[in-house]
Amino acid sequence: MTQISTPPQEYNVIWEKLPPDFVLPDDPVENINQPFLAAALTEALDNYGFITDSLLIASNFGLCAKVNGKTVVKAPDWLYVPCVFPVAAGVIRRSYTPHTEGDVPAVVMEFLSETDAGEYSVRPTYPYGKMWFYERILQIPTYVIFDTDSGMLEVRQLISGRYEIQQPDAQGRYLIAAMALSLGVWYGKRLERTNHWLRWWDQEGSLLLWGSEQLAQEREKIEQERQRAEAAEQEVASLRERLRQGGLSDAEGV
C-alpha cells in the first residue's frame, strides 16, 4: 500500500474552463513509444465498440483546475472520462476541466520516459506533482504507471482519498471497474515494434484485438474455409471416380 503523507494543507479548487486564448504547454513527447502505446489502447477499444460520443478518450491531453488562484494543467499520456458534456458543432476540445465539462476522469495513465518525468511526483505545492494532482486535487479513481521497456505495470486505486497499489489477478491483470475491462501486459510486435504493450481483456477473458489482428483472423478464417471447400471438392471427385470405376466393373462382368 502506498500513501502520500504530508502536513495538512488547504486547497481552494475552482473548476474553471480555460479561456480560448490560454496557451497550453506544447512539450515534445518524452518517449517515442508513448504515442504508439496510447494509440494501441484506443484502437482496441474502438474495435470492441466501447467508444461513444458521450465519453472522452485522449492522449497527452490537458486536465485543468485552478488551485489557490493558479491554473494547473497536467497532460497524462492516456485518459478516460466516462461522460462529458457535448461541445458545439465545429468546436475542437483543447483541454478538459472536470465537473465543468463532465465527469472526473476515471482512469489516467503515465508511460515512464527515459528521464525523470515526475510520474511519481508528490510535490504538494505549485505546479504540483503528477501523482499529487491526480490524487489530491482531481481525485481520479485509477492511476496507471507503465514502463514499456521492462513491462512494469502499477495500478493505483483511490481508497479513502489516497492511492493504494493494487495486486493483479492470477493472469497478471488488473480489473478496471469503471470500464468493466481488465488491463494487462502483452509482449509482441505491433507496427514492426517489438515491445511490452498494454492490452485490454473483456469479462470473459478474451483479448480485445487490434485491427491488424482482426484482419489476420479474418484471413485465417477465409483460408480455412477455402481449404474445407477444396477438401469437399476432392471428396466429391473421389466419390465420382469410385462410382465410375464401379460402373465399369459391372459392365465388364455382364
ChimeraX commands (.cxc) that place a marker at each C-alpha (Angstrom):
marker #1 position 0.00,0.00,0.00 radius 0.5
marker #1 position 1.39,3.40,-1.00 radius 0.5
marker #1 position 0.16,6.56,0.67 radius 0.5
marker #1 position 1.25,10.16,0.45 radius 0.5
marker #1 position 1.87,11.61,3.89 radius 0.5
marker #1 position 2.44,15.36,4.18 radius 0.5
marker #1 position 1.37,18.07,6.58 radius 0.5
marker #1 position -2.27,19.12,6.12 radius 0.5
marker #1 position -2.75,21.84,3.53 radius 0.5
marker #1 position -5.85,23.67,2.38 radius 0.5
marker #1 position -6.60,23.87,-1.34 radius 0.5
marker #1 position -9.12,26.20,-2.88 radius 0.5
marker #1 position -10.06,24.46,-6.12 radius 0.5
marker #1 position -12.10,26.18,-8.82 radius 0.5
marker #1 position -13.30,24.11,-11.77 radius 0.5
marker #1 position -12.93,26.78,-14.41 radius 0.5
marker #1 position -12.76,26.08,-18.13 radius 0.5
marker #1 position -9.67,27.53,-19.78 radius 0.5
marker #1 position -10.23,30.68,-21.85 radius 0.5
marker #1 position -9.84,30.22,-25.64 radius 0.5
marker #1 position -6.60,32.25,-25.69 radius 0.5
marker #1 position -4.91,30.25,-22.91 radius 0.5
marker #1 position -1.55,28.96,-24.18 radius 0.5
marker #1 position -1.28,25.27,-23.40 radius 0.5
marker #1 position 2.13,23.65,-22.92 radius 0.5
marker #1 position 3.49,22.14,-26.12 radius 0.5
marker #1 position 6.13,19.85,-24.70 radius 0.5
marker #1 position 7.68,17.23,-27.01 radius 0.5
marker #1 position 6.87,13.56,-26.49 radius 0.5
marker #1 position 9.36,12.21,-23.96 radius 0.5
marker #1 position 9.50,8.68,-25.35 radius 0.5
marker #1 position 8.93,7.56,-28.95 radius 0.5
marker #1 position 6.90,4.59,-27.70 radius 0.5
marker #1 position 4.33,6.75,-25.92 radius 0.5
marker #1 position 2.16,7.66,-28.95 radius 0.5
marker #1 position 2.16,4.02,-30.12 radius 0.5
marker #1 position 1.09,2.78,-26.68 radius 0.5
marker #1 position -1.74,5.29,-26.44 radius 0.5
marker #1 position -2.95,4.60,-29.98 radius 0.5
marker #1 position -2.94,0.83,-29.37 radius 0.5
marker #1 position -5.07,1.17,-26.24 radius 0.5
marker #1 position -7.62,3.34,-28.02 radius 0.5
marker #1 position -7.75,1.28,-31.22 radius 0.5
marker #1 position -8.62,-1.91,-29.34 radius 0.5
marker #1 position -11.44,-0.14,-27.54 radius 0.5
marker #1 position -12.78,1.28,-30.79 radius 0.5
marker #1 position -12.76,-2.16,-32.45 radius 0.5
marker #1 position -14.60,-3.52,-29.41 radius 0.5
marker #1 position -17.34,-0.90,-29.83 radius 0.5
marker #1 position -16.53,0.72,-26.49 radius 0.5
marker #1 position -16.12,4.30,-27.70 radius 0.5
marker #1 position -19.20,6.53,-27.92 radius 0.5
marker #1 position -19.87,10.25,-28.38 radius 0.5
marker #1 position -20.64,10.68,-24.68 radius 0.5
marker #1 position -17.21,9.69,-23.35 radius 0.5
marker #1 position -13.73,11.10,-23.78 radius 0.5
marker #1 position -10.56,9.17,-24.53 radius 0.5
marker #1 position -7.42,11.16,-25.27 radius 0.5
marker #1 position -3.64,11.10,-25.04 radius 0.5
marker #1 position -1.24,13.84,-23.99 radius 0.5
marker #1 position -4.30,15.96,-23.29 radius 0.5
marker #1 position -4.52,18.73,-20.70 radius 0.5
marker #1 position -6.50,18.20,-17.48 radius 0.5
marker #1 position -7.14,21.53,-15.80 radius 0.5
marker #1 position -8.06,23.07,-12.47 radius 0.5
marker #1 position -7.44,26.39,-10.75 radius 0.5
marker #1 position -5.79,25.72,-7.39 radius 0.5
marker #1 position -5.27,28.55,-4.91 radius 0.5
marker #1 position -5.73,31.06,-7.71 radius 0.5
marker #1 position -3.26,29.44,-10.14 radius 0.5
marker #1 position -4.18,27.44,-13.23 radius 0.5
marker #1 position -2.71,23.95,-13.22 radius 0.5
marker #1 position -2.55,21.79,-16.35 radius 0.5
marker #1 position -1.30,18.19,-16.43 radius 0.5
marker #1 position -1.33,16.12,-19.62 radius 0.5
marker #1 position -1.42,12.37,-18.90 radius 0.5
marker #1 position -0.27,10.03,-21.65 radius 0.5
marker #1 position -3.74,8.45,-21.79 radius 0.5
marker #1 position -7.05,9.20,-20.08 radius 0.5
marker #1 position -10.64,8.01,-19.99 radius 0.5
marker #1 position -13.65,10.09,-18.94 radius 0.5
marker #1 position -16.94,8.14,-18.72 radius 0.5
marker #1 position -19.26,11.04,-19.54 radius 0.5
marker #1 position -18.60,14.51,-20.93 radius 0.5
marker #1 position -20.92,17.35,-21.86 radius 0.5
marker #1 position -21.22,17.84,-25.65 radius 0.5
marker #1 position -19.43,20.72,-27.32 radius 0.5
marker #1 position -20.91,22.93,-30.02 radius 0.5
marker #1 position -20.64,21.78,-33.63 radius 0.5
marker #1 position -17.25,22.63,-35.10 radius 0.5
marker #1 position -15.64,23.21,-31.71 radius 0.5
marker #1 position -12.47,21.24,-31.04 radius 0.5
marker #1 position -11.83,20.34,-27.42 radius 0.5
marker #1 position -8.39,21.68,-26.47 radius 0.5
marker #1 position -8.39,20.69,-22.80 radius 0.5
marker #1 position -10.69,19.29,-20.15 radius 0.5
marker #1 position -11.86,20.66,-16.81 radius 0.5
marker #1 position -13.66,18.09,-14.61 radius 0.5
marker #1 position -17.08,18.98,-13.18 radius 0.5
marker #1 position -17.38,21.96,-15.55 radius 0.5
marker #1 position -17.18,19.85,-18.72 radius 0.5
marker #1 position -18.28,16.48,-17.41 radius 0.5
marker #1 position -17.19,13.68,-15.09 radius 0.5
marker #1 position -13.91,13.37,-13.30 radius 0.5
marker #1 position -11.63,11.11,-15.39 radius 0.5
marker #1 position -11.98,7.50,-14.24 radius 0.5
marker #1 position -8.52,6.46,-15.45 radius 0.5
marker #1 position -5.28,8.28,-16.21 radius 0.5
marker #1 position -2.09,6.61,-17.40 radius 0.5
marker #1 position 1.52,7.72,-17.46 radius 0.5
marker #1 position 4.18,5.91,-19.50 radius 0.5
marker #1 position 7.64,6.13,-17.98 radius 0.5
marker #1 position 10.15,8.07,-20.03 radius 0.5
marker #1 position 13.92,7.70,-20.13 radius 0.5
marker #1 position 14.24,10.78,-17.93 radius 0.5
marker #1 position 12.54,11.60,-14.66 radius 0.5
marker #1 position 9.21,12.98,-15.87 radius 0.5
marker #1 position 7.65,13.06,-12.42 radius 0.5
marker #1 position 5.14,10.23,-12.79 radius 0.5
marker #1 position 5.68,9.55,-9.07 radius 0.5
marker #1 position 5.97,13.18,-8.01 radius 0.5
marker #1 position 4.05,14.09,-4.85 radius 0.5
marker #1 position 5.10,17.73,-4.76 radius 0.5
marker #1 position 2.33,19.43,-2.73 radius 0.5
marker #1 position 3.00,22.98,-3.95 radius 0.5
marker #1 position 2.53,24.70,-7.30 radius 0.5
marker #1 position 2.90,23.45,-10.02 radius 0.5
marker #1 position 2.23,20.19,-8.05 radius 0.5
marker #1 position 3.48,16.71,-8.81 radius 0.5
marker #1 position 1.50,14.49,-11.16 radius 0.5
marker #1 position 0.59,11.88,-8.59 radius 0.5
marker #1 position -0.34,14.55,-6.08 radius 0.5
marker #1 position -2.51,16.41,-8.59 radius 0.5
marker #1 position -4.33,13.27,-9.72 radius 0.5
marker #1 position -4.86,12.02,-6.16 radius 0.5
marker #1 position -5.49,15.13,-4.07 radius 0.5
marker #1 position -6.87,17.69,-6.50 radius 0.5
marker #1 position -8.64,15.81,-9.28 radius 0.5
marker #1 position -9.25,12.68,-7.16 radius 0.5
marker #1 position -9.05,10.34,-10.14 radius 0.5
marker #1 position -10.09,6.80,-9.11 radius 0.5
marker #1 position -7.45,4.84,-11.08 radius 0.5
marker #1 position -3.86,5.86,-11.79 radius 0.5
marker #1 position -1.72,3.62,-14.00 radius 0.5
marker #1 position 2.05,3.82,-14.44 radius 0.5
marker #1 position 3.66,1.66,-17.15 radius 0.5
marker #1 position 7.21,1.08,-18.35 radius 0.5
marker #1 position 7.30,-0.37,-21.87 radius 0.5
marker #1 position 10.99,-1.32,-21.60 radius 0.5
marker #1 position 10.63,-3.58,-18.56 radius 0.5
marker #1 position 6.91,-4.32,-18.77 radius 0.5
marker #1 position 6.43,-2.97,-15.24 radius 0.5
marker #1 position 2.77,-2.12,-14.62 radius 0.5
marker #1 position 1.45,-0.42,-11.48 radius 0.5
marker #1 position -2.23,0.26,-10.90 radius 0.5
marker #1 position -3.24,2.53,-8.04 radius 0.5
marker #1 position -6.80,2.84,-6.78 radius 0.5
marker #1 position -8.15,5.81,-4.84 radius 0.5
marker #1 position -9.32,4.44,-1.50 radius 0.5
marker #1 position -10.45,6.80,1.27 radius 0.5
marker #1 position -8.83,9.68,-0.60 radius 0.5
marker #1 position -5.41,8.04,-1.01 radius 0.5
marker #1 position -3.84,5.91,-3.74 radius 0.5
marker #1 position -3.15,2.29,-2.91 radius 0.5
marker #1 position -1.24,-0.08,-5.20 radius 0.5
marker #1 position -3.44,-2.93,-6.40 radius 0.5
marker #1 position -2.45,-6.57,-6.84 radius 0.5
marker #1 position -3.04,-8.35,-10.18 radius 0.5
marker #1 position -5.24,-11.40,-10.58 radius 0.5
marker #1 position -3.95,-14.90,-11.35 radius 0.5
marker #1 position -3.44,-13.92,-15.01 radius 0.5
marker #1 position -1.42,-10.85,-14.05 radius 0.5
marker #1 position -4.21,-8.46,-14.99 radius 0.5
marker #1 position -5.99,-5.63,-13.20 radius 0.5
marker #1 position -9.72,-5.10,-13.28 radius 0.5
marker #1 position -10.61,-1.53,-14.25 radius 0.5
marker #1 position -14.08,-1.48,-12.74 radius 0.5
marker #1 position -15.18,1.79,-14.38 radius 0.5
marker #1 position -14.64,0.20,-17.81 radius 0.5
marker #1 position -15.67,-3.39,-16.98 radius 0.5
marker #1 position -12.39,-4.45,-18.60 radius 0.5
marker #1 position -9.08,-5.82,-17.38 radius 0.5
marker #1 position -5.70,-4.30,-18.15 radius 0.5
marker #1 position -2.51,-6.30,-18.55 radius 0.5
marker #1 position 0.85,-6.54,-20.28 radius 0.5
marker #1 position 1.44,-8.33,-23.59 radius 0.5
marker #1 position 4.82,-8.76,-25.26 radius 0.5
marker #1 position 4.99,-8.90,-29.03 radius 0.5
marker #1 position 5.12,-7.00,-32.31 radius 0.5
marker #1 position 2.87,-4.20,-33.49 radius 0.5
marker #1 position 3.67,-1.84,-36.38 radius 0.5
marker #1 position 7.11,-3.50,-36.61 radius 0.5
marker #1 position 7.85,-2.58,-32.99 radius 0.5
marker #1 position 8.53,-5.44,-30.58 radius 0.5
marker #1 position 7.77,-4.17,-27.08 radius 0.5
marker #1 position 5.76,-4.66,-23.96 radius 0.5
marker #1 position 2.26,-3.35,-24.70 radius 0.5
marker #1 position -0.76,-2.61,-22.54 radius 0.5
marker #1 position -3.76,-4.68,-23.62 radius 0.5
marker #1 position -7.44,-4.97,-22.68 radius 0.5
marker #1 position -9.35,-8.15,-21.86 radius 0.5
marker #1 position -13.14,-8.40,-21.55 radius 0.5
marker #1 position -15.07,-10.01,-18.70 radius 0.5
marker #1 position -14.92,-13.41,-20.41 radius 0.5
marker #1 position -11.13,-13.20,-20.56 radius 0.5
marker #1 position -10.97,-12.58,-24.32 radius 0.5
marker #1 position -8.27,-10.27,-25.63 radius 0.5
marker #1 position -9.53,-7.12,-27.38 radius 0.5
marker #1 position -7.89,-7.27,-30.79 radius 0.5
marker #1 position -6.18,-4.59,-32.83 radius 0.5
marker #1 position -7.29,-4.02,-36.40 radius 0.5
marker #1 position -4.30,-5.91,-37.82 radius 0.5
marker #1 position -5.12,-8.89,-35.60 radius 0.5
marker #1 position -8.76,-8.85,-36.67 radius 0.5
marker #1 position -7.65,-8.76,-40.31 radius 0.5
marker #1 position -5.26,-11.67,-39.78 radius 0.5
marker #1 position -8.05,-13.58,-38.02 radius 0.5
marker #1 position -10.43,-12.97,-40.95 radius 0.5
marker #1 position -7.78,-14.05,-43.45 radius 0.5
marker #1 position -7.16,-17.22,-41.47 radius 0.5
marker #1 position -10.91,-17.90,-41.44 radius 0.5
marker #1 position -11.12,-17.40,-45.20 radius 0.5
marker #1 position -8.14,-19.70,-45.75 radius 0.5
marker #1 position -9.68,-22.37,-43.54 radius 0.5
marker #1 position -12.96,-22.11,-45.48 radius 0.5
marker #1 position -11.05,-22.38,-48.77 radius 0.5
marker #1 position -9.24,-25.48,-47.54 radius 0.5
marker #1 position -12.51,-27.04,-46.39 radius 0.5
marker #1 position -14.12,-26.29,-49.76 radius 0.5
marker #1 position -11.17,-27.82,-51.61 radius 0.5
marker #1 position -11.30,-30.91,-49.39 radius 0.5
marker #1 position -15.05,-31.26,-50.06 radius 0.5
marker #1 position -14.49,-30.92,-53.82 radius 0.5
marker #1 position -11.76,-33.55,-53.71 radius 0.5
marker #1 position -14.06,-35.87,-51.76 radius 0.5
marker #1 position -16.84,-35.42,-54.34 radius 0.5
marker #1 position -14.40,-36.01,-57.19 radius 0.5
marker #1 position -13.08,-39.13,-55.48 radius 0.5
marker #1 position -16.62,-40.44,-54.94 radius 0.5
marker #1 position -17.49,-39.85,-58.59 radius 0.5
marker #1 position -14.36,-41.69,-59.65 radius 0.5
marker #1 position -15.21,-44.66,-57.43 radius 0.5
marker #1 position -18.76,-44.74,-58.81 radius 0.5
marker #1 position -17.44,-44.53,-62.36 radius 0.5
marker #1 position -14.99,-47.33,-61.76 radius 0.5
marker #1 position -17.71,-49.42,-60.09 radius 0.5
marker #1 position -19.96,-48.91,-63.09 radius 0.5
marker #1 position -17.26,-50.05,-65.48 radius 0.5
marker #1 position -16.61,-53.16,-63.43 radius 0.5
marker #1 position -20.29,-54.13,-63.50 radius 0.5
marker #1 position -20.40,-53.63,-67.26 radius 0.5
marker #1 position -17.33,-55.80,-67.78 radius 0.5
marker #1 position -18.87,-58.60,-65.72 radius 0.5
marker #1 position -22.01,-58.82,-67.89 radius 0.5
marker link #1:1,2 radius 0.2
marker link #1:2,3 radius 0.2
marker link #1:3,4 radius 0.2
marker link #1:4,5 radius 0.2
marker link #1:5,6 radius 0.2
marker link #1:6,7 radius 0.2
marker link #1:7,8 radius 0.2
marker link #1:8,9 radius 0.2
marker link #1:9,10 radius 0.2
marker link #1:10,11 radius 0.2
marker link #1:11,12 radius 0.2
marker link #1:12,13 radius 0.2
marker link #1:13,14 radius 0.2
marker link #1:14,15 radius 0.2
marker link #1:15,16 radius 0.2
marker link #1:16,17 radius 0.2
marker link #1:17,18 radius 0.2
marker link #1:18,19 radius 0.2
marker link #1:19,20 radius 0.2
marker link #1:20,21 radius 0.2
marker link #1:21,22 radius 0.2
marker link #1:22,23 radius 0.2
marker link #1:23,24 radius 0.2
marker link #1:24,25 radius 0.2
marker link #1:25,26 radius 0.2
marker link #1:26,27 radius 0.2
marker link #1:27,28 radius 0.2
marker link #1:28,29 radius 0.2
marker link #1:29,30 radius 0.2
marker link #1:30,31 radius 0.2
marker link #1:31,32 radius 0.2
marker link #1:32,33 radius 0.2
marker link #1:33,34 radius 0.2
marker link #1:34,35 radius 0.2
marker link #1:35,36 radius 0.2
marker link #1:36,37 radius 0.2
marker link #1:37,38 radius 0.2
marker link #1:38,39 radius 0.2
marker link #1:39,40 radius 0.2
marker link #1:40,41 radius 0.2
marker link #1:41,42 radius 0.2
marker link #1:42,43 radius 0.2
marker link #1:43,44 radius 0.2
marker link #1:44,45 radius 0.2
marker link #1:45,46 radius 0.2
marker link #1:46,47 radius 0.2
marker link #1:47,48 radius 0.2
marker link #1:48,49 radius 0.2
marker link #1:49,50 radius 0.2
marker link #1:50,51 radius 0.2
marker link #1:51,52 radius 0.2
marker link #1:52,53 radius 0.2
marker link #1:53,54 radius 0.2
marker link #1:54,55 radius 0.2
marker link #1:55,56 radius 0.2
marker link #1:56,57 radius 0.2
marker link #1:57,58 radius 0.2
marker link #1:58,59 radius 0.2
marker link #1:59,60 radius 0.2
marker link #1:60,61 radius 0.2
marker link #1:61,62 radius 0.2
marker link #1:62,63 radius 0.2
marker link #1:63,64 radius 0.2
marker link #1:64,65 radius 0.2
marker link #1:65,66 radius 0.2
marker link #1:66,67 radius 0.2
marker link #1:67,68 radius 0.2
marker link #1:68,69 radius 0.2
marker link #1:69,70 radius 0.2
marker link #1:70,71 radius 0.2
marker link #1:71,72 radius 0.2
marker link #1:72,73 radius 0.2
marker link #1:73,74 radius 0.2
marker link #1:74,75 radius 0.2
marker link #1:75,76 radius 0.2
marker link #1:76,77 radius 0.2
marker link #1:77,78 radius 0.2
marker link #1:78,79 radius 0.2
marker link #1:79,80 radius 0.2
marker link #1:80,81 radius 0.2
marker link #1:81,82 radius 0.2
marker link #1:82,83 radius 0.2
marker link #1:83,84 radius 0.2
marker link #1:84,85 radius 0.2
marker link #1:85,86 radius 0.2
marker link #1:86,87 radius 0.2
marker link #1:87,88 radius 0.2
marker link #1:88,89 radius 0.2
marker link #1:89,90 radius 0.2
marker link #1:90,91 radius 0.2
marker link #1:91,92 radius 0.2
marker link #1:92,93 radius 0.2
marker link #1:93,94 radius 0.2
marker link #1:94,95 radius 0.2
marker link #1:95,96 radius 0.2
marker link #1:96,97 radius 0.2
marker link #1:97,98 radius 0.2
marker link #1:98,99 radius 0.2
marker link #1:99,100 radius 0.2
marker link #1:100,101 radius 0.2
marker link #1:101,102 radius 0.2
marker link #1:102,103 radius 0.2
marker link #1:103,104 radius 0.2
marker link #1:104,105 radius 0.2
marker link #1:105,106 radius 0.2
marker link #1:106,107 radius 0.2
marker link #1:107,108 radius 0.2
marker link #1:108,109 radius 0.2
marker link #1:109,110 radius 0.2
marker link #1:110,111 radius 0.2
marker link #1:111,112 radius 0.2
marker link #1:112,113 radius 0.2
marker link #1:113,114 radius 0.2
marker link #1:114,115 radius 0.2
marker link #1:115,116 radius 0.2
marker link #1:116,117 radius 0.2
marker link #1:117,118 radius 0.2
marker link #1:118,119 radius 0.2
marker link #1:119,120 radius 0.2
marker link #1:120,121 radius 0.2
marker link #1:121,122 radius 0.2
marker link #1:122,123 radius 0.2
marker link #1:123,124 radius 0.2
marker link #1:124,125 radius 0.2
marker link #1:125,126 radius 0.2
marker link #1:126,127 radius 0.2
marker link #1:127,128 radius 0.2
marker link #1:128,129 radius 0.2
marker link #1:129,130 radius 0.2
marker link #1:130,131 radius 0.2
marker link #1:131,132 radius 0.2
marker link #1:132,133 radius 0.2
marker link #1:133,134 radius 0.2
marker link #1:134,135 radius 0.2
marker link #1:135,136 radius 0.2
marker link #1:136,137 radius 0.2
marker link #1:137,138 radius 0.2
marker link #1:138,139 radius 0.2
marker link #1:139,140 radius 0.2
marker link #1:140,141 radius 0.2
marker link #1:141,142 radius 0.2
marker link #1:142,143 radius 0.2
marker link #1:143,144 radius 0.2
marker link #1:144,145 radius 0.2
marker link #1:145,146 radius 0.2
marker link #1:146,147 radius 0.2
marker link #1:147,148 radius 0.2
marker link #1:148,149 radius 0.2
marker link #1:149,150 radius 0.2
marker link #1:150,151 radius 0.2
marker link #1:151,152 radius 0.2
marker link #1:152,153 radius 0.2
marker link #1:153,154 radius 0.2
marker link #1:154,155 radius 0.2
marker link #1:155,156 radius 0.2
marker link #1:156,157 radius 0.2
marker link #1:157,158 radius 0.2
marker link #1:158,159 radius 0.2
marker link #1:159,160 radius 0.2
marker link #1:160,161 radius 0.2
marker link #1:161,162 radius 0.2
marker link #1:162,163 radius 0.2
marker link #1:163,164 radius 0.2
marker link #1:164,165 radius 0.2
marker link #1:165,166 radius 0.2
marker link #1:166,167 radius 0.2
marker link #1:167,168 radius 0.2
marker link #1:168,169 radius 0.2
marker link #1:169,170 radius 0.2
marker link #1:170,171 radius 0.2
marker link #1:171,172 radius 0.2
marker link #1:172,173 radius 0.2
marker link #1:173,174 radius 0.2
marker link #1:174,175 radius 0.2
marker link #1:175,176 radius 0.2
marker link #1:176,177 radius 0.2
marker link #1:177,178 radius 0.2
marker link #1:178,179 radius 0.2
marker link #1:179,180 radius 0.2
marker link #1:180,181 radius 0.2
marker link #1:181,182 radius 0.2
marker link #1:182,183 radius 0.2
marker link #1:183,184 radius 0.2
marker link #1:184,185 radius 0.2
marker link #1:185,186 radius 0.2
marker link #1:186,187 radius 0.2
marker link #1:187,188 radius 0.2
marker link #1:188,189 radius 0.2
marker link #1:189,190 radius 0.2
marker link #1:190,191 radius 0.2
marker link #1:191,192 radius 0.2
marker link #1:192,193 radius 0.2
marker link #1:193,194 radius 0.2
marker link #1:194,195 radius 0.2
marker link #1:195,196 radius 0.2
marker link #1:196,197 radius 0.2
marker link #1:197,198 radius 0.2
marker link #1:198,199 radius 0.2
marker link #1:199,200 radius 0.2
marker link #1:200,201 radius 0.2
marker link #1:201,202 radius 0.2
marker link #1:202,203 radius 0.2
marker link #1:203,204 radius 0.2
marker link #1:204,205 radius 0.2
marker link #1:205,206 radius 0.2
marker link #1:206,207 radius 0.2
marker link #1:207,208 radius 0.2
marker link #1:208,209 radius 0.2
marker link #1:209,210 radius 0.2
marker link #1:210,211 radius 0.2
marker link #1:211,212 radius 0.2
marker link #1:212,213 radius 0.2
marker link #1:213,214 radius 0.2
marker link #1:214,215 radius 0.2
marker link #1:215,216 radius 0.2
marker link #1:216,217 radius 0.2
marker link #1:217,218 radius 0.2
marker link #1:218,219 radius 0.2
marker link #1:219,220 radius 0.2
marker link #1:220,221 radius 0.2
marker link #1:221,222 radius 0.2
marker link #1:222,223 radius 0.2
marker link #1:223,224 radius 0.2
marker link #1:224,225 radius 0.2
marker link #1:225,226 radius 0.2
marker link #1:226,227 radius 0.2
marker link #1:227,228 radius 0.2
marker link #1:228,229 radius 0.2
marker link #1:229,230 radius 0.2
marker link #1:230,231 radius 0.2
marker link #1:231,232 radius 0.2
marker link #1:232,233 radius 0.2
marker link #1:233,234 radius 0.2
marker link #1:234,235 radius 0.2
marker link #1:235,236 radius 0.2
marker link #1:236,237 radius 0.2
marker link #1:237,238 radius 0.2
marker link #1:238,239 radius 0.2
marker link #1:239,240 radius 0.2
marker link #1:240,241 radius 0.2
marker link #1:241,242 radius 0.2
marker link #1:242,243 radius 0.2
marker link #1:243,244 radius 0.2
marker link #1:244,245 radius 0.2
marker link #1:245,246 radius 0.2
marker link #1:246,247 radius 0.2
marker link #1:247,248 radius 0.2
marker link #1:248,249 radius 0.2
marker link #1:249,250 radius 0.2
marker link #1:250,251 radius 0.2
marker link #1:251,252 radius 0.2
marker link #1:252,253 radius 0.2
marker link #1:253,254 radius 0.2
view
